[in-house]
Amino acid sequence: MIDSILLVDDEDLFHLVFEDACSLLDITLSLKSVASADEAEKMFKKWYENNATDDRPECVFVDLNIIGSSFDGIELVRRINFE
């Protein structure tokens, strides 16, 4: 079972809906949310540099069309996988 999720989406409403859905389904997990691909990339770089496997999420949900970031969700997935 998945215990930790990172949600990368520029819509605050989606963050709230995702959190509400988890609580309605009585799913207990560690949920972190960021609003840009840039923030998510910084988080992953920090986790990889510090070799912090305990803090790293097991699953990442990424909006493919993130507005306000220097790159889109597909590029974020490529960068995460490259690391």
GIVENQUI-V479110 format. One record per pair of residues at least 24 apart in sequence whose ideal C-beta (glycine too) atoms are under 7 Angstrom apart, sorted by the first residue. I is the first residue (numbers start at 0). J is the second residue. D is the distance in whole Angstrom. If there is no record, write none. Layout:
i->{I | I}
j->{J | J}
d->{D | D}
//
This chain:
i->{1 | 1 | 1 | 2 | 2 | 2 | 3 | 3 | 3 | 3 | 4 | 4 | 4 | 4 | 4 | 5 | 5 | 5 | 5 | 6 | 6 | 6 | 7 | 7 | 7 | 7 | 7 | 7 | 7 | 7 | 7 | 7 | 8 | 9 | 9 | 9 | 9 | 9 | 9 | 31 | 35 | 35 | 35 | 36 | 36 | 36 | 36 | 36 | 36 | 37 | 37 | 39 | 40 | 40 | 43 | 43 | 47}
j->{28 | 57 | 58 | 28 | 29 | 57 | 28 | 29 | 56 | 57 | 28 | 30 | 56 | 58 | 60 | 31 | 39 | 56 | 59 | 30 | 32 | 60 | 33 | 36 | 39 | 59 | 60 | 61 | 62 | 65 | 72 | 75 | 62 | 34 | 35 | 62 | 65 | 66 | 67 | 56 | 65 | 67 | 68 | 65 | 68 | 70 | 71 | 72 | 75 | 68 | 69 | 75 | 75 | 78 | 79 | 82 | 82}
d->{7 | 5 | 5 | 5 | 6 | 6 | 6 | 4 | 4 | 5 | 6 | 5 | 6 | 5 | 7 | 5 | 7 | 4 | 5 | 7 | 5 | 5 | 5 | 6 | 5 | 7 | 7 | 5 | 6 | 7 | 7 | 7 | 4 | 5 | 7 | 6 | 5 | 5 | 6 | 7 | 6 | 6 | 4 | 5 | 4 | 6 | 7 | 6 | 4 | 5 | 6 | 6 | 6 | 6 | 5 | 6 | 5}
//
